Amino acid sequence: MDVEVSEEIVPLRLWAYYGKIACAGTGFIFDDIPTDTIEAPDANADFIIGVNGDSMEPDYSDGEKLYIKKVDCINPREVGIFTINNECFLKEYGKDGLVSRNKKYDDIPGNEDVRLIGKVVGKVEE
């Protein structure tokens, strides 16, 4: 008896990719953002950004690519891309500021210079 095996075809699309600028560490200057395009599965997101550093480990690691949805606000404990004085950070939104999940790093106190770029809505599976 022959068994038919079917493979699910995942539709791909081209995404704006902002390289490894989402610093999970001490920050990355946001001026003149280098953009490229990469092909990845479709998702409910606006662009893809790369993780640079280890301050969000074990959940997000250096070199991973993340789907980002542009939003105006996120809830506490959600993870987003933020800028502070033109530096880009991947952090958890906390009640008193931005939280590093790796305890080797200090949290960043909240102030009027913190700007939300978007919410992490998933990882690009490679």
N, C-alpha and C positions, 0 to 999 in steps of 0.2 A: 504494500500500500504506500503510495506517494503522499507525503505531507507537503502542502504548499506553505512556504514561509514568505511572509510579506514584511518588508521593511517600511517603516513609516518614513515618508519623505517630509523633512522639515523645511519649510520655505525660508530662504535666506534673503536678506536685503543689505544694501549698503548703508552704513552708519557713519555719521561724523564721529571721529575718534580723537580725543584730546590727549593722547599719550599718557605717560605716567606722571601726571601733575597733581593727582589727588593725594596729597601728602598725608600718610598715616605716620606722622612723626613731627618734625619741627616746622614745616611750611615750605611752600614753593611759590615763587613770584608768578603772578597771574597775568603780567603784561605780555602782549604779543603771543597769545596762546597758539602753540603749534597744532594745527589740525591736519588730519589725514582721513582716509576712509578705510574701513575694514568691512568685511562681509561676516555677518553673524545672523543667527536666527531672529525672526521678527519678535518683537516684544512691545509692551505698552510703555515705551520710553521715548525720550527725545534725542539722546546721544549716549555714547559710551566713553568712559574715562578709565584710565589705568591707575592702579594703586602704587604708591611709592612710599615704602617704609613699613614699619611693623607695629605702630602704636594702636592698631585696631585688631591685632591678633588676639585670640585665635579665629575670629570671625572673618576677617579680611586680611589677606596676605600680600606682600610685595609682589608685583607683577600681575596680579589678577585684574581682569577687566570687569567693570560694573556698568549695568544699565542705569541711567539717570533720567528721571522724569522732572521737568521743570515744574515747580510748585511755589506757591506764595508762603506756605507755612507747613510745618510738620509737627507731630505730637512728640512729647517727651519719650525718650527711649528709642525713637526712630533714628536712622542713620542718614546723614545727608552730606552734600558737598557745600562747604561754606568758604567765604573769603573774609579775611581780616587784613585790612591795610594792603590789599592787593595780593595777599598770599592765599593759596588754595589749601583747604584741609578736608579730609574725610574724617568725620567725627559723629558721635552719638549726641543728639540734642538732649541736654539735661536742664533741670530747673534753674541752675545757677550758671550755666555756660555750656561749653562743649566738652564732652567726656571722651577720654582715651580708654579703650577697653583693655589695653595692655598696661598693667600697673607700674611698669618701668617709667611711664610718662605721666606728667602732671596734666590735670585738666586745664582748660583755657577758660578763664572767667568771662562771663558774658558782658558785652558793652555795646554801645551804639555803632561800633565799627564792624560788628559781625553781620555778614550778609548771607542769606541762604540762596544758593544757586539751584539746588534740586535735591530730590529724595532718591536714595538708592532703592531700586525696585527689583534688583536681581543681579546674579553673576552671569557672565557670558561663559557658557560651558564650551571648553575646547577639546 
